[in-house]
Amino acid sequence: MKKLAAILAVLALTAGVAFADGLNISKPDQFVNIKIGTQRGTIAEGIAKKMLGDKAKEQLTTYEKTTDVIQALKVGKIQGAIMDEAPATQFVKNDPDTLKILPEALTVEQYAIGFKQGNKELLDAVNKALAEIKADGSLQAIMLKYKEDPTAAKPEDIDLHKGAKGGKLYVGTESGFPPYDIKVGDGYTGIDIEMCALIAGKLDKELAIIAYPFDSLFMAVNSGKVDMICAGITVNEERKMFTDFSDPYEDAKQVAVVLTKDYAEENKAVTSGDKTAK
């Protein structure tokens, strides 16, 4: 029992130090001195590795989903997170007393749909469909709907065009990237899902969603398990070496997320055993 108590005391003290390290972070360049979390296989992971350099092995932890990254931040396992602006905005909107986004963006980028190299026929058809849903305003309406409320639709509200004459359009996505890709029960919602449903309709195909961890998406499309991948995927030169991309469908940013000062101070006190804490 004494040994267990000693271990718990050390863990509590360590957590208090972790929350303390997260205080007074106001600029992304301060991330070199703290533990960082990102989603595995994303642009954010690459940014963190470049930022930390030789420290990455000790200070960087990667997670399967953005929701896992945020949970690690809240409990003090990490003191800063890097992720896409849209999901970060949703997390902060849902928990403004706990989380905040630093004002300085880390990158400016664009999202696009990914294809196996050489699949020009499908790529051209998707680009044509994308142009049409941009022109008629339906894509913008979807984005506004989900950015206002990620729970704005249920899976059964989305027309997957079941039984379409053109067969199925298999799309690889991930399920923890609100407001773009969200698992709800046995189905999926979000900007990417509804956008792909509109595209499938234009192609006279039934949309079939298959979820993967983000870092497995490129392998899935390049091995032919899915026809295309859509999960808030940023286009960069490295990815273009092994994947073809559609025209961009949205501009995006990578941002830094930290705890609010009040939350970090309160939890530092609690985990350190300060009896005066709220």
Protein Blocks (a to p, Z undefined) as FASTA:
>chain_A
ZZmmmmmmmmmmmmmmmmmmmgoiabfklmmmmccdddehiaklmmmmmmnmmmmmmmpc
cdfbfklmmmmmmnopacbdcddfklmmmmmmmmmmlgccdfbdfbdcdddddddehilm
lmmmmmmmmmmmmmnommmmmmmmmmmomklpcfklpcghgoianlpadddddfblcfkb
ccehjbcedjklmmmmmmmmmnopacddddddfklmmmmmmnopambdcehiacdfklmm
mpccdddfbdcddddddddfklmmmmmmmmnopakbZZ
